[in-house]
């Protein structure tokens, strides 16, 4: 009986608390406060050099310092290494492998997670950059005749087999933008015709087959992307919308200057230099605008959440949760689907996003 009475009293008190709406709200708030969406899981140092590059990997980080590539896991532990010296290079990742382009030696190496080089591609022409385009394929932009200003694109699979060689004359390619769903890529290039400047736009599928093309006069687009059935292209202070055939639909001005343009479901978000974040639909109509008191350098999607990047802090958009740091954030990288890498001078911190 002495044991049963305390149990009955405890059960009675618990029932009263649970039936009281204010008590339920208080408990909910306490639980909510104890749940964090941002958690630092690792911190490690690196040697800073002038010729280095740091990129996110499937479940880790790739660091190149001009002499070697180091592959680290989310805790900063070394998983692999490859000795490659270059003063002029480009590097990206594709499905758990590294694509390293040495522009001087005119050689591209496909590197496994262990650091082993699985295949290499030699170029007679001068390679300019490499871009992953999805479905285990990548494209290399090259210049094959400097006198005639002729350029080209070569598509390869991850085994190094060439899928397509696309030769482009009288156009200077300024960027390639892969489709987010991996169905193709957008190519932008500039040309002069009778003293008039044109920005040519071409969309290819992953097999290198041209699907649609058009051009715009007196435009120098610096970025573009395919969102649903719309192409969104932008230059300084200006955004242009085009349909699936690259025909003009609408345009809008961004007076404060574009810092970042990010795709969203059914539209896109523009971050401008006044630290405003503006949401637009695919017709170009503004649907929402948020103004921030502090300067925002970028927005990155991790675990389905938009993380705002400031000079010395990160914040989960739409919440009050944030993390502050004493040093400047010089770069941010996405690691897998659920982690964010913050690069400081000489130090990297891994933040898990729940």
Secondary structure, DSSP 8 states (H G I E B T S, - for coil): -HHHHHHHHHHHHHHHHHH-HHHHHHHHHHHHHH--SEEEEEEEE----TT-EEEE-SSEEEEE-SSEEEEEETTS-EEEEEE---SSEEEEEETTEEEEEETTTTEEEEE-TTS-EEEEEE-SSEEEEEEEEETTEEEEEEEEETTTTEEEEEEEETTS-EEEEEEE-S-EEEEEEE-TTSSEEEEEEEEEETTEEEEEEEEEETT--EEEEEEEET----EEEEETTEEEEEETTEEEEE-TT--EEEEEE-TT-EEEEEEETTEEEEEETTSEEEEEETTS-EEEEEE-SS-EEEEEEETTEEEEEESSEEEETTSS-EEE-SS---EEEEETTTEEEEEETTEEEEEEE-
